[in-house]
Amino acid sequence: MADTGSSIIFATGGYDHSIKFWHPHDGVCYRTAQHPESQVNALQVTPDKRYVASAAYQQIRMYDVNSSEPSPIYVFEGMSKNVTCLGFYDNGHFMYSGGEDCMARIWDLRGRNQQCQRLFQVNAPINCMCLHPNQATIIVGDQSGTIHVWDLTTDHNEQLIPEPDVAVQSIHIDSDGAYLAAVNSKGICYVWSLSSGVGTSPITLTPRTKRFAHEKFALKCLFSPDSSLLATTSADGTCKIWSTADFSSSNTLQLRSSEKWVWDCAFSCDSQYIFTSSSDHIARLWHVDRNEPLREYQGHTKAITCLAYNDKRL
């Protein structure tokens, strides 16, 4: 995780209505952007690393990484409730988002208008979304326990229900497009093997494993960039690391208090380090093989519900 200066972006946000930008190697917060009238529900760095986008109440706000301006440079509106998740296509031309209004949206970021281009409605609030590496399929997880596989080419929608009425809290596909992971509000982690269809045939999901990963509410699942690890976080005060070779437990990163929630996590691009954010107002940097944090990032006054990290070379 070599220090390449400003090319490394690390931002955190949460219930204190602020987004903080950090130097990851010394723990110094060098910028605080106010996030008025809304907690920060999710953060993502754009592929060109120029902006950090936040999911907010009725809005998506985009902040210029290289500016000290405290206000967002773009604001996307039109949602009636909380936006809970967002992400970007690899080319940066499109953004996707979902929220409590039961709508998944795709936004065209080209040109000045930057409007919502496509809508996909489900029957329950959306908790999570992820884009398949093929850039043609979006997976949506909702509060009712349904996982929707939305084929953007054909507009075809397949549904999968691991356990009815148990909310799907987080979903992720590994960079190889081999596995889909999901965690729910019972602390269970599901993994499916993915196979891409021929021609216009949809992606098929085959159950791979089911793990009772956490004793409490699970909040996040995330594959490492090299696809060798899967991280899950929970209200039980842990971030657990699993080996994707056999989905066995590899390590458990434990907060000092098991009463605190680990809300979010992000891997470094070499898959050796992981950042976590938690309800004790602290973000932490860990080595995936060690049990003690390497660094703590303190400055928030309430729970840190989300973080964004990008150290990729453009």
Number of C-alpha atoms within 10 A of each C-alpha: 13 7 11 10 11 12 14 20 21 22 24 28 31 28 20 19 19 21 27 19 21 20 18 22 14 10 17 14 16 10 17 19 17 17 21 13 9 18 22 29 23 24 28 24 23 21 18 12 21 15 21 23 25 32 27 27 21 19 18 26 21 22 22 17 19 10 12 12 14 15 16 18 13 14 14 16 14 10 19 14 15 22 29 25 26 25 24 22 18 15 10 15 15 18 20 22 24 29 28 21 19 21 20 24 20 20 19 18 16 11 8 7 9 16 17 18 13 12 13 14 13 16 12 18 23 31 23 27 27 22 22 22 16 13 14 14 21 19 21 28 30 27 22 19 22 23 23 18 24 21 20 13 11 12 11 13 15 13 13 13 14 19 14 12 13 18 25 32 24 26 27 24 25 21 15 13 17 16 21 24 24 26 33 29 21 20 24 22 23 20 22 18 16 18 14 14 10 8 6 11 11 19 16 13 17 12 13 15 13 16 14 12 23 24 12 18 20 30 28 27 28 25 26 23 18 14 19 14 23 23 25 29 32 29 22 21 23 25 32 20 26 20 16 18 9 9 17 13 16 15 16 19 22 16 20 11 11 13 13 18 26 32 26 26 26 25 27 19 17 13 18 16 18 23 25 27 28 27 20 20 20 19 30 20 23 19 17 23 13 12 13 16 18 13 15 18 20 14 14 21 15 17 22 30 27 27 29 23 23 19 20 15 10 7
